[in-house]
Amino acid sequence: MLPLVALVGRPNVGKSTLFNALTRSRDALVHDQPGVTRDRHYGVCRPEGQRPFMVVDTGGIAGEGEGLAGATTRQARAAAEEADLVLFVVDGREGPSALDDEILAWLRKAARPTMLIVNKTDGLDVQAAISEFVRYGISEVHATSSAHRQGIDTLIERVLGKLPEEGAAEALDNDPNRIRVAFIGRPNVGKSTLVNRLLGEERMIASDVPGTTRDSVAIDMERDGRLYRLIDTAGLRRKSKVEEAVEKFSIVKTLQAIEQCQVAVVMLDAGEGVTDQDASVLGYALDAGRALVVAVNKWDGQTDYQRQQAEALLIRKLSFVEWAEAVRISAKHGSGLRELFAAIHRAHASATHEFGTSEATKAMEIAYESNPPPVVRGHVAKLRFCHPAGTNPPTFVVHGTRLRTLSDSYKRYLENFFRKRFKLVGTPVKFVFKEGTNPYEGKKNVLTERQIAKKKRLIRHVKRRGK
């Protein structure tokens, strides 16, 4: 268990930049626009040769009690209340503000150990910048410039001096048995609501406003004795609709989350059906080769007729991923979650199953004998043997001759045959075809002098016999 340090302050004072500097990462989304961070984002600071501690980045406290600003404030206050030390971050260039005064008053009521961090002091008179905040009465004051890593090492030393030996925070681990699940989809399909329902708390900000989630947030969870890492992501919109730079960065974070996960849960809105953008989101997961589960959300709010229409649309528009299981759920009320996790387990087991060369070759031979490839220009492709080359997705390398003549339809036949034979559910299957090369191609046989003499004698002998 690690001590926990919370970064708290008003919007746009550099909390996310400080988080990245402390954790030596780029996990937190950073932009000049105020209010980019909304959810709590955890990371680990690992000073060289010293004990690590957890850092939580929070959204800017703007004082409002309603809407997204109010939800962000509640998240920030929840992080401060569970922290062993609060770093109250202020802007050294702008000086104290009325909002800073309100945050300080709340921190005093919360009675949490607090350090004042005067950020953005690069190019300023540090003592003059600090003196503006003397009236706050905080004894522990430190000046930094997070963007330039000025004062960061000294800050870490001072933080370590105030932290207890043990804390209540658990770092994200790299347990190979932990299933990494990313929830992806269009904006406002219920991804954050589902994560909150699974965790049993308001861990993520859920709102009817599209684009509420801006960063990819990972949370570890245990359910029925199994370990998971849930990754809530920002909604993916059409490229033509993406104009703000912040949203472009959010899309990059989402694509990174897809690459890092093992199972991608693509969420759809049952009321809107399968849109073209939903198909694009599925394409991102397919390009990454990830196992897929389709979660049709808001199913409980549909009439029987609407459900029939939705079922027909699912069959017609998701035919290109018919191997992915579709589960009907309600993130708001929690229905269908047991079926969802059963589908996640099946997809994960199929995607990570390790095959042997003998069983892969045997399956290929049976597929070849059952349906040989067609004749192309008088020749037929020969499949010699097959061996596995990786998992997530299952990858097979097929060796043979004239493999370039194999059509796309025959390659799909092999994929479907392997999926049916090995009962692979919810995962793509990848094939790599390698043709055998002639080892003597391009080489010339150089005769020795003895062979040349023998050849000449043979030619003279043939000529004499011909006369």
Secondary structure, 3 states (H helix, E strand, C coil): CECEEEEECCCCCCHHHHHHHHHCCCCCCCCCCCCCCCCCEEEEECCCCCCCEEEEECCCCCCCCCHHHHHHHHHHHHHHHHCCEEEEEEECCCCCCHHHHHHHHHHHHHCCCEEEEEECCCCCCHHHHHHCCHHHCCCCEEECEHHHCECHHHHHHHHHHHCCCCCCECCCCCCCCCEEEEEEECCCCCHHHHHHHHHCCCCCCCCCCCCCCCCCEEEEEEECCEEEEEEECCCCCCHHHCCCHHHHHHHHHHHHHHHHCCEEEEEEECCCCCCHHHHHHHHHHHHHCCEEEEEEECHHHCCHHHHHHHHHHHHHHCHHHCCCEEEECECCCCECHHHHHHHHHHHHHHHHCCCCHHHHHHHHHHHHHHCCCCCECCECCEEEEEEEEECCCCEEEEEEECHHHCCHHHHHHHHHHHHHHCCCCCCCCEEEEEECCCCCCCCCCCCCHHHHHHHHHHHHHHHHHHC
